[in-house]
Amino acid sequence: MANLNKKRTAAVAAGVTLLTLMSSPAAQALDRDDGDDPGPGLSVAETLGLFVLTPILLFAVIAGLVVLSDRRR
């Protein structure tokens, strides 16, 4: 009986997740609205620079400033 409840719970959770993802606005992103002008896409290098290298650099700068301010005391 416990095994059946686990399977039922997993099936309901998977169904709810699937329905939520399918009804999300991102699923209908291909429908363009009037006046929508998305512009050109980013290249792989631009994407990596913007979403990977920039946060790492920002983290390093903030960590460096914290270390420098701590050494002064």
Predicted model as a PDB file, atoms N, CA, C, CB and O in Angstrom, pLDDT in the B-factor column:
MODEL        1                                                                  
ATOM      1  N   MET A   1       0.817  -1.194   0.000  1.00 71.00           N  
ATOM      2  CA  MET A   1       0.000   0.000   0.000  1.00 71.00           C  
ATOM      3  C   MET A   1       0.863   1.261   0.000  1.00 71.00           C  
ATOM      4  CB  MET A   1      -0.931  -0.004   1.201  1.00 71.00           C  
ATOM      5  O   MET A   1       0.547   2.230  -0.690  1.00 71.00           O  
ATOM      6  N   ALA A   2       1.958   1.250   0.778  1.00 74.00           N  
ATOM      7  CA  ALA A   2       2.827   2.420   0.847  1.00 74.00           C  
ATOM      8  C   ALA A   2       3.491   2.688  -0.502  1.00 74.00           C  
ATOM      9  CB  ALA A   2       3.894   2.229   1.933  1.00 74.00           C  
ATOM     10  O   ALA A   2       3.691   3.840  -0.889  1.00 74.00           O  
ATOM     11  N   ASN A   3       3.829   1.607  -1.214  1.00 83.00           N  
ATOM     12  CA  ASN A   3       4.464   1.753  -2.516  1.00 83.00           C  
ATOM     13  C   ASN A   3       3.502   2.406  -3.512  1.00 83.00           C  
ATOM     14  CB  ASN A   3       4.933   0.385  -3.040  1.00 83.00           C  
ATOM     15  O   ASN A   3       3.914   3.222  -4.336  1.00 83.00           O  
ATOM     16  N   LEU A   4       2.235   2.046  -3.431  1.00 85.00           N  
ATOM     17  CA  LEU A   4       1.223   2.618  -4.308  1.00 85.00           C  
ATOM     18  C   LEU A   4       1.045   4.114  -4.025  1.00 85.00           C  
ATOM     19  CB  LEU A   4      -0.115   1.876  -4.137  1.00 85.00           C  
ATOM     20  O   LEU A   4       0.880   4.910  -4.950  1.00 85.00           O  
ATOM     21  N   ASN A   5       1.080   4.485  -2.756  1.00 86.00           N  
ATOM     22  CA  ASN A   5       0.962   5.898  -2.393  1.00 86.00           C  
ATOM     23  C   ASN A   5       2.140   6.707  -2.919  1.00 86.00           C  
ATOM     24  CB  ASN A   5       0.861   6.051  -0.877  1.00 86.00           C  
ATOM     25  O   ASN A   5       1.967   7.842  -3.363  1.00 86.00           O  
ATOM     26  N   LYS A   6       3.338   6.128  -2.873  1.00 87.00           N  
ATOM     27  CA  LYS A   6       4.523   6.812  -3.391  1.00 87.00           C  
ATOM     28  C   LYS A   6       4.403   7.028  -4.896  1.00 87.00           C  
ATOM     29  CB  LYS A   6       5.796   6.009  -3.069  1.00 87.00           C  
ATOM     30  O   LYS A   6       4.740   8.096  -5.408  1.00 87.00           O  
ATOM     31  N   LYS A   7       3.919   6.005  -5.599  1.00 88.00           N  
ATOM     32  CA  LYS A   7       3.753   6.127  -7.047  1.00 88.00           C  
ATOM     33  C   LYS A   7       2.698   7.169  -7.389  1.00 88.00           C  
ATOM     34  CB  LYS A   7       3.372   4.775  -7.659  1.00 88.00           C  
ATOM     35  O   LYS A   7       2.869   7.962  -8.315  1.00 88.00           O  
ATOM     36  N   ARG A   8       1.599   7.160  -6.626  1.00 91.00           N  
ATOM     37  CA  ARG A   8       0.538   8.145  -6.844  1.00 91.00           C  
ATOM     38  C   ARG A   8       1.042   9.558  -6.605  1.00 91.00           C  
ATOM     39  CB  ARG A   8      -0.653   7.856  -5.935  1.00 91.00           C  
ATOM     40  O   ARG A   8       0.756  10.469  -7.382  1.00 91.00           O  
ATOM     41  N   THR A   9       1.787   9.734  -5.531  1.00 91.00           N  
ATOM     42  CA  THR A   9       2.337  11.045  -5.200  1.00 91.00           C  
ATOM     43  C   THR A   9       3.283  11.521  -6.290  1.00 91.00           C  
ATOM     44  CB  THR A   9       3.063  11.000  -3.851  1.00 91.00           C  
ATOM     45  O   THR A   9       3.233  12.685  -6.689  1.00 91.00           O  
ATOM     46  N   ALA A  10       4.142  10.639  -6.773  1.00 90.00           N  
ATOM     47  CA  ALA A  10       5.074  11.002  -7.836  1.00 90.00           C  
ATOM     48  C   ALA A  10       4.327  11.357  -9.118  1.00 90.00           C  
ATOM     49  CB  ALA A  10       6.058   9.859  -8.096  1.00 90.00           C  
ATOM     50  O   ALA A  10       4.708  12.303  -9.808  1.00 90.00           O  
ATOM     51  N   ALA A  11       3.277  10.618  -9.447  1.00 90.00           N  
ATOM     52  CA  ALA A  11       2.508  10.902 -10.658  1.00 90.00           C  
ATOM     53  C   ALA A  11       1.800  12.245 -10.565  1.00 90.00           C  
ATOM     54  CB  ALA A  11       1.491   9.795 -10.913  1.00 90.00           C  
ATOM     55  O   ALA A  11       1.783  13.002 -11.535  1.00 90.00           O  
ATOM     56  N   VAL A  12       1.222  12.548  -9.422  1.00 91.00           N  
ATOM     57  CA  VAL A  12       0.550  13.836  -9.243  1.00 91.00           C  
ATOM     58  C   VAL A  12       1.563  14.978  -9.302  1.00 91.00           C  
ATOM     59  CB  VAL A  12      -0.215  13.868  -7.903  1.00 91.00           C  
ATOM     60  O   VAL A  12       1.301  16.004  -9.931  1.00 91.00           O  
ATOM     61  N   ALA A  13       2.717  14.812  -8.654  1.00 90.00           N  
ATOM     62  CA  ALA A  13       3.742  15.855  -8.675  1.00 90.00           C  
ATOM     63  C   ALA A  13       4.252  16.094 -10.092  1.00 90.00           C  
ATOM     64  CB  ALA A  13       4.908  15.479  -7.753  1.00 90.00           C  
ATOM     65  O   ALA A  13       4.445  17.238 -10.503  1.00 90.00           O  
ATOM     66  N   ALA A  14       4.470  15.010 -10.840  1.00 90.00           N  
ATOM     67  CA  ALA A  14       4.933  15.156 -12.221  1.00 90.00           C  
ATOM     68  C   ALA A  14       3.869  15.828 -13.082  1.00 90.00           C  
ATOM     69  CB  ALA A  14       5.304  13.787 -12.813  1.00 90.00           C  
ATOM     70  O   ALA A  14       4.193  16.667 -13.922  1.00 90.00           O  
ATOM     71  N   GLY A  15       2.611  15.469 -12.882  1.00 88.00           N  
ATOM     72  CA  GLY A  15       1.531  16.077 -13.657  1.00 88.00           C  
ATOM     73  C   GLY A  15       1.379  17.554 -13.371  1.00 88.00           C  
ATOM     74  O   GLY A  15       1.208  18.351 -14.294  1.00 88.00           O  
ATOM     75  N   VAL A  16       1.438  17.930 -12.107  1.00 88.00           N  
ATOM     76  CA  VAL A  16       1.322  19.346 -11.741  1.00 88.00           C  
ATOM     77  C   VAL A  16       2.497  20.135 -12.304  1.00 88.00           C  
ATOM     78  CB  VAL A  16       1.255  19.510 -10.207  1.00 88.00           C  
ATOM     79  O   VAL A  16       2.316  21.238 -12.822  1.00 88.00           O  
ATOM     80  N   THR A  17       3.695  19.577 -12.206  1.00 87.00           N  
ATOM     81  CA  THR A  17       4.875  20.252 -12.751  1.00 87.00           C  
ATOM     82  C   THR A  17       4.752  20.429 -14.250  1.00 87.00           C  
ATOM     83  CB  THR A  17       6.145  19.470 -12.420  1.00 87.00           C  
ATOM     84  O   THR A  17       5.042  21.505 -14.772  1.00 87.00           O  
ATOM     85  N   LEU A  18       4.327  19.392 -14.946  1.00 85.00           N  
ATOM     86  CA  LEU A  18       4.178  19.468 -16.394  1.00 85.00           C  
ATOM     87  C   LEU A  18       3.131  20.500 -16.788  1.00 85.00           C  
ATOM     88  CB  LEU A  18       3.806  18.103 -16.960  1.00 85.00           C  
ATOM     89  O   LEU A  18       3.354  21.285 -17.710  1.00 85.00           O  
ATOM     90  N   LEU A  19       1.997  20.510 -16.106  1.00 82.00           N  
ATOM     91  CA  LEU A  19       0.955  21.491 -16.419  1.00 82.00           C  
ATOM     92  C   LEU A  19       1.421  22.917 -16.135  1.00 82.00           C  
ATOM     93  CB  LEU A  19      -0.310  21.190 -15.619  1.00 82.00           C  
ATOM     94  O   LEU A  19       1.095  23.837 -16.885  1.00 82.00           O  
ATOM     95  N   THR A  20       2.172  23.103 -15.067  1.00 79.00           N  
ATOM     96  CA  THR A  20       2.687  24.429 -14.741  1.00 79.00           C  
ATOM     97  C   THR A  20       3.660  24.908 -15.802  1.00 79.00           C  
ATOM     98  CB  THR A  20       3.365  24.420 -13.374  1.00 79.00           C  
ATOM     99  O   THR A  20       3.602  26.061 -16.228  1.00 79.00           O  
ATOM    100  N   LEU A  21       4.552  24.026 -16.231  1.00 73.00           N  
ATOM    101  CA  LEU A  21       5.530  24.420 -17.246  1.00 73.00           C  
ATOM    102  C   LEU A  21       4.877  24.688 -18.591  1.00 73.00           C  
ATOM    103  CB  LEU A  21       6.588  23.346 -17.398  1.00 73.00           C  
ATOM    104  O   LEU A  21       5.291  25.596 -19.312  1.00 73.00           O  
ATOM    105  N   MET A  22       3.878  23.920 -18.928  1.00 72.00           N  
ATOM    106  CA  MET A  22       3.223  24.090 -20.226  1.00 72.00           C  
ATOM    107  C   MET A  22       2.373  25.356 -20.285  1.00 72.00           C  
ATOM    108  CB  MET A  22       2.359  22.883 -20.532  1.00 72.00           C  
ATOM    109  O   MET A  22       2.158  25.908 -21.364  1.00 72.00           O  
ATOM    110  N   SER A  23       1.899  25.810 -19.151  1.00 71.00           N  
ATOM    111  CA  SER A  23       1.053  27.002 -19.155  1.00 71.00           C  
ATOM    112  C   SER A  23       1.830  28.270 -18.834  1.00 71.00           C  
ATOM    113  CB  SER A  23      -0.074  26.836 -18.166  1.00 71.00           C  
ATOM    114  O   SER A  23       1.240  29.345 -18.725  1.00 71.00           O  
ATOM    115  N   SER A  24       3.133  28.159 -18.681  1.00 67.00           N  
ATOM    116  CA  SER A  24       3.925  29.335 -18.344  1.00 67.00           C  
ATOM    117  C   SER A  24       4.050  30.259 -19.546  1.00 67.00           C  
ATOM    118  CB  SER A  24       5.313  28.924 -17.843  1.00 67.00           C  
ATOM    119  O   SER A  24       3.933  29.803 -20.684  1.00 67.00           O  
ATOM    120  N   PRO A  25       4.283  31.536 -19.322  1.00 67.00           N  
ATOM    121  CA  PRO A  25       4.414  32.482 -20.431  1.00 67.00           C  
ATOM    122  C   PRO A  25       5.590  32.161 -21.360  1.00 67.00           C  
ATOM    123  CB  PRO A  25       4.571  33.883 -19.885  1.00 67.00           C  
ATOM    124  O   PRO A  25       5.542  32.473 -22.550  1.00 67.00           O  
ATOM    125  N   ALA A  26       6.628  31.549 -20.830  1.00 64.00           N  
ATOM    126  CA  ALA A  26       7.771  31.224 -21.671  1.00 64.00           C  
ATOM    127  C   ALA A  26       7.406  30.196 -22.738  1.00 64.00           C  
ATOM    128  CB  ALA A  26       8.920  30.704 -20.817  1.00 64.00           C  
ATOM    129  O   ALA A  26       8.030  30.153 -23.798  1.00 64.00           O  
ATOM    130  N   ALA A  27       6.412  29.380 -22.468  1.00 57.00           N  
ATOM    131  CA  ALA A  27       5.993  28.383 -23.445  1.00 57.00           C  
ATOM    132  C   ALA A  27       5.335  29.037 -24.653  1.00 57.00           C  
ATOM    133  CB  ALA A  27       5.038  27.383 -22.805  1.00 57.00           C  
ATOM    134  O   ALA A  27       5.270  28.437 -25.726  1.00 57.00           O  
ATOM    135  N   GLN A  28       4.849  30.253 -24.485  1.00 61.00           N  
ATOM    136  CA  GLN A  28       4.219  30.951 -25.592  1.00 61.00           C  
ATOM    137  C   GLN A  28       5.053  32.132 -26.070  1.00 61.00           C  
ATOM    138  CB  GLN A  28       2.843  31.423 -25.190  1.00 61.00           C  
ATOM    139  O   GLN A  28       4.505  33.113 -26.574  1.00 61.00           O  
ATOM    140  N   ALA A  29       6.356  32.051 -25.920  1.00 65.00           N  
ATOM    141  CA  ALA A  29       7.239  33.152 -26.277  1.00 65.00           C  
ATOM    142  C   ALA A  29       7.338  33.344 -27.783  1.00 65.00           C  
ATOM    143  CB  ALA A  29       8.613  32.920 -25.700  1.00 65.00           C  
ATOM    144  O   ALA A  29       7.811  34.387 -28.233  1.00 65.00           O  
ATOM    145  N   LEU A  30       6.910  32.376 -28.567  1.00 68.00           N  
ATOM    146  CA  LEU A  30       6.996  32.520 -30.014  1.00 68.00           C  
ATOM    147  C   LEU A  30       5.903  33.418 -30.577  1.00 68.00           C  
ATOM    148  CB  LEU A  30       6.927  31.166 -30.669  1.00 68.00           C  
ATOM    149  O   LEU A  30       6.015  33.892 -31.707  1.00 68.00           O  
ATOM    150  N   ASP A  31       4.848  33.657 -29.805  1.00 70.00           N  
ATOM    151  CA  ASP A  31       3.792  34.555 -30.250  1.00 70.00           C  
ATOM    152  C   ASP A  31       4.248  35.991 -30.040  1.00 70.00           C  
ATOM    153  CB  ASP A  31       2.464  34.279 -29.494  1.00 70.00           C  
ATOM    154  O   ASP A  31       4.447  36.425 -28.905  1.00 70.00           O  
ATOM    155  N   ARG A  32       4.411  36.713 -31.112  1.00 73.00           N  
ATOM    156  CA  ARG A  32       4.868  38.099 -31.025  1.00 73.00           C  
ATOM    157  C   ARG A  32       3.685  39.037 -30.832  1.00 73.00           C  
ATOM    158  CB  ARG A  32       5.658  38.491 -32.286  1.00 73.00           C  
ATOM    159  O   ARG A  32       2.630  38.856 -31.440  1.00 73.00           O  
ATOM    160  N   ASP A  33       3.868  40.031 -29.988  1.00 72.00           N  
ATOM    161  CA  ASP A  33       2.858  41.049 -29.769  1.00 72.00           C  
ATOM    162  C   ASP A  33       3.107  42.201 -30.730  1.00 72.00           C  
ATOM    163  CB  ASP A  33       2.866  41.538 -28.299  1.00 72.00           C  
ATOM    164  O   ASP A  33       4.186  42.317 -31.310  1.00 72.00           O  
ATOM    165  N   ASP A  34       2.099  43.050 -30.892  1.00 78.00           N  
ATOM    166  CA  ASP A  34       2.267  44.241 -31.722  1.00 78.00           C  
ATOM    167  C   ASP A  34       3.312  45.148 -31.087  1.00 78.00           C  
ATOM    168  CB  ASP A  34       0.919  44.994 -31.901  1.00 78.00           C  
ATOM    169  O   ASP A  34       3.264  45.412 -29.885  1.00 78.00           O  
ATOM    170  N   GLY A  35       4.246  45.622 -31.888  1.00 77.00           N  
ATOM    171  CA  GLY A  35       5.290  46.508 -31.392  1.00 77.00           C  
ATOM    172  C   GLY A  35       6.444  45.786 -30.744  1.00 77.00           C  
ATOM    173  O   GLY A  35       7.361  46.439 -30.247  1.00 77.00           O  
ATOM    174  N   ASP A  36       6.439  44.471 -30.727  1.00 77.00           N  
ATOM    175  CA  ASP A  36       7.518  43.700 -30.121  1.00 77.00           C  
ATOM    176  C   ASP A  36       8.723  43.731 -31.042  1.00 77.00           C  
ATOM    177  CB  ASP A  36       7.077  42.241 -29.840  1.00 77.00           C  
ATOM    178  O   ASP A  36       8.628  43.352 -32.210  1.00 77.00           O  
ATOM    179  N   ASP A  37       9.857  44.180 -30.522  1.00 80.00           N  
ATOM    180  CA  ASP A  37      11.088  44.253 -31.310  1.00 80.00           C  
ATOM    181  C   ASP A  37      12.226  43.666 -30.482  1.00 80.00           C  
ATOM    182  CB  ASP A  37      11.405  45.728 -31.736  1.00 80.00           C  
ATOM    183  O   ASP A  37      12.905  44.403 -29.767  1.00 80.00           O  
ATOM    184  N   PRO A  38      12.450  42.351 -30.563  1.00 79.00           N  
ATOM    185  CA  PRO A  38      13.423  41.705 -29.684  1.00 79.00           C  
ATOM    186  C   PRO A  38      14.880  42.068 -29.964  1.00 79.00           C  
ATOM    187  CB  PRO A  38      13.268  40.237 -29.785  1.00 79.00           C  
ATOM    188  O   PRO A  38      15.716  41.945 -29.069  1.00 79.00           O  
ATOM    189  N   GLY A  39      15.202  42.501 -31.156  1.00 84.00           N  
ATOM    190  CA  GLY A  39      16.578  42.853 -31.467  1.00 84.00           C  
ATOM    191  C   GLY A  39      17.408  41.626 -31.803  1.00 84.00           C  
ATOM    192  O   GLY A  39      16.914  40.499 -31.754  1.00 84.00           O  
ATOM    193  N   PRO A  40      18.676  41.851 -32.145  1.00 91.00           N  
ATOM    194  CA  PRO A  40      19.537  40.722 -32.519  1.00 91.00           C  
ATOM    195  C   PRO A  40      19.915  39.872 -31.294  1.00 91.00           C  
ATOM    196  CB  PRO A  40      20.812  41.237 -33.216  1.00 91.00           C  
ATOM    197  O   PRO A  40      19.954  40.368 -30.168  1.00 91.00           O  
ATOM    198  N   GLY A  41      20.186  38.611 -31.532  1.00 89.00           N  
ATOM    199  CA  GLY A  41      20.572  37.715 -30.449  1.00 89.00           C  
ATOM    200  C   GLY A  41      22.026  37.902 -30.056  1.00 89.00           C  
ATOM    201  O   GLY A  41      22.777  38.616 -30.720  1.00 89.00           O  
ATOM    202  N   LEU A  42      22.413  37.253 -28.969  1.00 91.00           N  
ATOM    203  CA  LEU A  42      23.791  37.303 -28.497  1.00 91.00           C  
ATOM    204  C   LEU A  42      24.565  36.112 -29.039  1.00 91.00           C  
ATOM    205  CB  LEU A  42      23.844  37.327 -26.958  1.00 91.00           C  
ATOM    206  O   LEU A  42      24.013  35.027 -29.224  1.00 91.00           O  
ATOM    207  N   SER A  43      25.845  36.326 -29.288  1.00 94.00           N  
ATOM    208  CA  SER A  43      26.694  35.212 -29.685  1.00 94.00           C  
ATOM    209  C   SER A  43      27.052  34.399 -28.447  1.00 94.00           C  
ATOM    210  CB  SER A  43      27.975  35.715 -30.409  1.00 94.00           C  
ATOM    211  O   SER A  43      26.742  34.801 -27.325  1.00 94.00           O  
ATOM    212  N   VAL A  44      27.698  33.266 -28.647  1.00 94.00           N  
ATOM    213  CA  VAL A  44      28.096  32.416 -27.518  1.00 94.00           C  
ATOM    214  C   VAL A  44      29.094  33.152 -26.634  1.00 94.00           C  
ATOM    215  CB  VAL A  44      28.705  31.084 -28.019  1.00 94.00           C  
ATOM    216  O   VAL A  44      29.003  33.086 -25.408  1.00 94.00           O  
ATOM    217  N   ALA A  45      30.045  33.853 -27.247  1.00 95.00           N  
ATOM    218  CA  ALA A  45      31.050  34.590 -26.473  1.00 95.00           C  
ATOM    219  C   ALA A  45      30.404  35.709 -25.662  1.00 95.00           C  
ATOM    220  CB  ALA A  45      32.126  35.170 -27.403  1.00 95.00           C  
ATOM    221  O   ALA A  45      30.764  35.921 -24.504  1.00 95.00           O  
ATOM    222  N   GLU A  46      29.455  36.423 -26.259  1.00 95.00           N  
ATOM    223  CA  GLU A  46      28.771  37.497 -25.536  1.00 95.00           C  
ATOM    224  C   GLU A  46      27.947  36.943 -24.380  1.00 95.00           C  
ATOM    225  CB  GLU A  46      27.871  38.294 -26.489  1.00 95.00           C  
ATOM    226  O   GLU A  46      27.909  37.533 -23.301  1.00 95.00           O  
ATOM    227  N   THR A  47      27.294  35.817 -24.604  1.00 94.00           N  
ATOM    228  CA  THR A  47      26.482  35.201 -23.556  1.00 94.00           C  
ATOM    229  C   THR A  47      27.351  34.749 -22.393  1.00 94.00           C  
ATOM    230  CB  THR A  47      25.691  34.013 -24.115  1.00 94.00           C  
ATOM    231  O   THR A  47      27.021  35.009 -21.236  1.00 94.00           O  
ATOM    232  N   LEU A  48      28.466  34.071 -22.689  1.00 95.00           N  
ATOM    233  CA  LEU A  48      29.371  33.627 -21.631  1.00 95.00           C  
ATOM    234  C   LEU A  48      29.976  34.809 -20.886  1.00 95.00           C  
ATOM    235  CB  LEU A  48      30.479  32.755 -22.213  1.00 95.00           C  
ATOM    236  O   LEU A  48      30.110  34.774 -19.663  1.00 95.00           O  
ATOM    237  N   GLY A  49      30.339  35.846 -21.614  1.00 95.00           N  
ATOM    238  CA  GLY A  49      30.897  37.030 -20.975  1.00 95.00           C  
ATOM    239  C   GLY A  49      29.904  37.703 -20.053  1.00 95.00           C  
ATOM    240  O   GLY A  49      30.253  38.123 -18.950  1.00 95.00           O  
ATOM    241  N   LEU A  50      28.664  37.805 -20.507  1.00 94.00           N  
ATOM    242  CA  LEU A  50      27.642  38.506 -19.739  1.00 94.00           C  
ATOM    243  C   LEU A  50      27.162  37.715 -18.534  1.00 94.00           C  
ATOM    244  CB  LEU A  50      26.475  38.830 -20.621  1.00 94.00           C  
ATOM    245  O   LEU A  50      26.989  38.280 -17.454  1.00 94.00           O  
ATOM    246  N   PHE A  51      26.945  36.424 -18.701  1.00 94.00           N  
ATOM    247  CA  PHE A  51      26.323  35.634 -17.640  1.00 94.00           C  
ATOM    248  C   PHE A  51      27.293  34.772 -16.837  1.00 94.00           C  
ATOM    249  CB  PHE A  51      25.282  34.762 -18.229  1.00 94.00           C  
ATOM    250  O   PHE A  51      26.892  34.190 -15.830  1.00 94.00           O  
ATOM    251  N   VAL A  52      28.558  34.671 -17.253  1.00 96.00           N  
ATOM    252  CA  VAL A  52      29.536  33.866 -16.511  1.00 96.00           C  
ATOM    253  C   VAL A  52      30.705  34.732 -16.051  1.00 96.00           C  
ATOM    254  CB  VAL A  52      30.050  32.699 -17.380  1.00 96.00           C  
ATOM    255  O   VAL A  52      30.977  34.822 -14.854  1.00 96.00           O  
ATOM    256  N   LEU A  53      31.390  35.364 -16.986  1.00 97.00           N  
ATOM    257  CA  LEU A  53      32.604  36.111 -16.632  1.00 97.00           C  
ATOM    258  C   LEU A  53      32.314  37.374 -15.829  1.00 97.00           C  
ATOM    259  CB  LEU A  53      33.362  36.479 -17.886  1.00 97.00           C  
ATOM    260  O   LEU A  53      33.047  37.689 -14.892  1.00 97.00           O  
ATOM    261  N   THR A  54      31.266  38.097 -16.179  1.00 96.00           N  
ATOM    262  CA  THR A  54      30.944  39.324 -15.444  1.00 96.00           C  
ATOM    263  C   THR A  54      30.624  39.043 -13.971  1.00 96.00           C  
ATOM    264  CB  THR A  54      29.761  40.035 -16.104  1.00 96.00           C  
ATOM    265  O   THR A  54      31.160  39.736 -13.106  1.00 96.00           O  
ATOM    266  N   PRO A  55      29.778  38.062 -13.647  1.00 95.00           N  
ATOM    267  CA  PRO A  55      29.558  37.789 -12.209  1.00 95.00           C  
ATOM    268  C   PRO A  55      30.815  37.317 -11.482  1.00 95.00           C  
ATOM    269  CB  PRO A  55      28.475  36.743 -12.047  1.00 95.00           C  
ATOM    270  O   PRO A  55      31.027  37.679 -10.324  1.00 95.00           O  
ATOM    271  N   ILE A  56      31.648  36.517 -12.142  1.00 97.00           N  
ATOM    272  CA  ILE A  56      32.893  36.062 -11.504  1.00 97.00           C  
ATOM    273  C   ILE A  56      33.810  37.246 -11.244  1.00 97.00           C  
ATOM    274  CB  ILE A  56      33.613  35.011 -12.384  1.00 97.00           C  
ATOM    275  O   ILE A  56      34.404  37.348 -10.171  1.00 97.00           O  
ATOM    276  N   LEU A  57      33.930  38.139 -12.214  1.00 97.00           N  
ATOM    277  CA  LEU A  57      34.769  39.327 -12.051  1.00 97.00           C  
ATOM    278  C   LEU A  57      34.226  40.219 -10.945  1.00 97.00           C  
ATOM    279  CB  LEU A  57      34.859  40.112 -13.368  1.00 97.00           C  
ATOM    280  O   LEU A  57      34.990  40.723 -10.122  1.00 97.00           O  
ATOM    281  N   LEU A  58      32.927  40.415 -10.919  1.00 97.00           N  
ATOM    282  CA  LEU A  58      32.304  41.235  -9.884  1.00 97.00           C  
ATOM    283  C   LEU A  58      32.526  40.620  -8.502  1.00 97.00           C  
ATOM    284  CB  LEU A  58      30.798  41.396 -10.160  1.00 97.00           C  
ATOM    285  O   LEU A  58      32.821  41.337  -7.546  1.00 97.00           O  
ATOM    286  N   PHE A  59      32.388  39.304  -8.393  1.00 97.00           N  
ATOM    287  CA  PHE A  59      32.645  38.623  -7.124  1.00 97.00           C  
ATOM    288  C   PHE A  59      34.096  38.823  -6.691  1.00 97.00           C  
ATOM    289  CB  PHE A  59      32.326  37.120  -7.242  1.00 97.00           C  
ATOM    290  O   PHE A  59      34.363  39.090  -5.520  1.00 97.00           O  
ATOM    291  N   ALA A  60      35.033  38.694  -7.632  1.00 97.00           N  
ATOM    292  CA  ALA A  60      36.455  38.851  -7.308  1.00 97.00           C  
ATOM    293  C   ALA A  60      36.764  40.272  -6.836  1.00 97.00           C  
ATOM    294  CB  ALA A  60      37.321  38.506  -8.528  1.00 97.00           C  
ATOM    295  O   ALA A  60      37.534  40.456  -5.893  1.00 97.00           O  
ATOM    296  N   VAL A  61      36.177  41.265  -7.475  1.00 97.00           N  
ATOM    297  CA  VAL A  61      36.405  42.660  -7.076  1.00 97.00           C  
ATOM    298  C   VAL A  61      35.853  42.908  -5.670  1.00 97.00           C  
ATOM    299  CB  VAL A  61      35.748  43.633  -8.090  1.00 97.00           C  
ATOM    300  O   VAL A  61      36.528  43.512  -4.836  1.00 97.00           O  
ATOM    301  N   ILE A  62      34.639  42.449  -5.410  1.00 96.00           N  
ATOM    302  CA  ILE A  62      34.044  42.649  -4.083  1.00 96.00           C  
ATOM    303  C   ILE A  62      34.846  41.901  -3.013  1.00 96.00           C  
ATOM    304  CB  ILE A  62      32.571  42.176  -4.073  1.00 96.00           C  
ATOM    305  O   ILE A  62      35.088  42.442  -1.934  1.00 96.00           O  
ATOM    306  N   ALA A  63      35.257  40.670  -3.301  1.00 95.00           N  
ATOM    307  CA  ALA A  63      36.065  39.907  -2.347  1.00 95.00           C  
ATOM    308  C   ALA A  63      37.405  40.591  -2.101  1.00 95.00           C  
ATOM    309  CB  ALA A  63      36.289  38.474  -2.857  1.00 95.00           C  
ATOM    310  O   ALA A  63      37.880  40.638  -0.966  1.00 95.00           O  
ATOM    311  N   GLY A  64      38.011  41.119  -3.152  1.00 94.00           N  
ATOM    312  CA  GLY A  64      39.272  41.847  -2.998  1.00 94.00           C  
ATOM    313  C   GLY A  64      39.119  43.081  -2.132  1.00 94.00           C  
ATOM    314  O   GLY A  64      39.968  43.364  -1.287  1.00 94.00           O  
ATOM    315  N   LEU A  65      38.027  43.822  -2.341  1.00 94.00           N  
ATOM    316  CA  LEU A  65      37.786  45.008  -1.517  1.00 94.00           C  
ATOM    317  C   LEU A  65      37.558  44.639  -0.056  1.00 94.00           C  
ATOM    318  CB  LEU A  65      36.584  45.785  -2.048  1.00 94.00           C  
ATOM    319  O   LEU A  65      37.996  45.360   0.840  1.00 94.00           O  
ATOM    320  N   VAL A  66      36.886  43.540   0.188  1.00 93.00           N  
ATOM    321  CA  VAL A  66      36.662  43.091   1.564  1.00 93.00           C  
ATOM    322  C   VAL A  66      37.983  42.704   2.212  1.00 93.00           C  
ATOM    323  CB  VAL A  66      35.679  41.901   1.598  1.00 93.00           C  
ATOM    324  O   VAL A  66      38.234  43.062   3.362  1.00 93.00           O  
ATOM    325  N   VAL A  67      38.824  41.982   1.495  1.00 92.00           N  
ATOM    326  CA  VAL A  67      40.125  41.575   2.038  1.00 92.00           C  
ATOM    327  C   VAL A  67      40.993  42.798   2.309  1.00 92.00           C  
ATOM    328  CB  VAL A  67      40.847  40.612   1.067  1.00 92.00           C  
ATOM    329  O   VAL A  67      41.650  42.872   3.348  1.00 92.00           O  
ATOM    330  N   LEU A  68      41.003  43.759   1.384  1.00 92.00           N  
ATOM    331  CA  LEU A  68      41.803  44.970   1.587  1.00 92.00           C  
ATOM    332  C   LEU A  68      41.306  45.790   2.769  1.00 92.00           C  
ATOM    333  CB  LEU A  68      41.789  45.825   0.332  1.00 92.00           C  
ATOM    334  O   LEU A  68      42.107  46.327   3.534  1.00 92.00           O  
ATOM    335  N   SER A  69      40.006  45.888   2.921  1.00 90.00           N  
ATOM    336  CA  SER A  69      39.479  46.670   4.047  1.00 90.00           C  
ATOM    337  C   SER A  69      39.742  45.958   5.373  1.00 90.00           C  
ATOM    338  CB  SER A  69      37.967  46.918   3.872  1.00 90.00           C  
ATOM    339  O   SER A  69      39.875  46.618   6.404  1.00 90.00           O  
ATOM    340  N   ASP A  70      39.818  44.653   5.367  1.00 86.00           N  
ATOM    341  CA  ASP A  70      40.089  43.915   6.599  1.00 86.00           C  
ATOM    342  C   ASP A  70      41.564  44.019   6.985  1.00 86.00           C  
ATOM    343  CB  ASP A  70      39.685  42.443   6.439  1.00 86.00           C  
ATOM    344  O   ASP A  70      41.887  44.007   8.173  1.00 86.00           O  
ATOM    345  N   ARG A  71      42.451  44.119   6.020  1.00 80.00           N  
ATOM    346  CA  ARG A  71      43.891  44.208   6.305  1.00 80.00           C  
ATOM    347  C   ARG A  71      44.251  45.555   6.930  1.00 80.00           C  
ATOM    348  CB  ARG A  71      44.707  43.994   5.018  1.00 80.00           C  
ATOM    349  O   ARG A  71      45.242  45.657   7.653  1.00 80.00           O  
ATOM    350  N   ARG A  72      43.477  46.557   6.662  1.00 69.00           N  
ATOM    351  CA  ARG A  72      43.791  47.895   7.182  1.00 69.00           C  
ATOM    352  C   ARG A  72      43.579  47.981   8.688  1.00 69.00           C  
ATOM    353  CB  ARG A  72      42.935  48.947   6.483  1.00 69.00           C  
ATOM    354  O   ARG A  72      44.144  48.864   9.333  1.00 69.00           O  
ATOM    355  N   ARG A  73      42.788  47.096   9.256  1.00 67.00           N  
ATOM    356  CA  ARG A  73      42.493  47.158  10.696  1.00 67.00           C  
ATOM    357  C   ARG A  73      43.600  46.599  11.497  1.00 67.00           C  
ATOM    358  CB  ARG A  73      41.228  46.428  11.026  1.00 67.00           C  
ATOM    359  O   ARG A  73      43.521  46.571  12.725  1.00 67.00           O  
TER     360      ARG A  73                                                      
ENDMDL                                                                          
END                                                                             
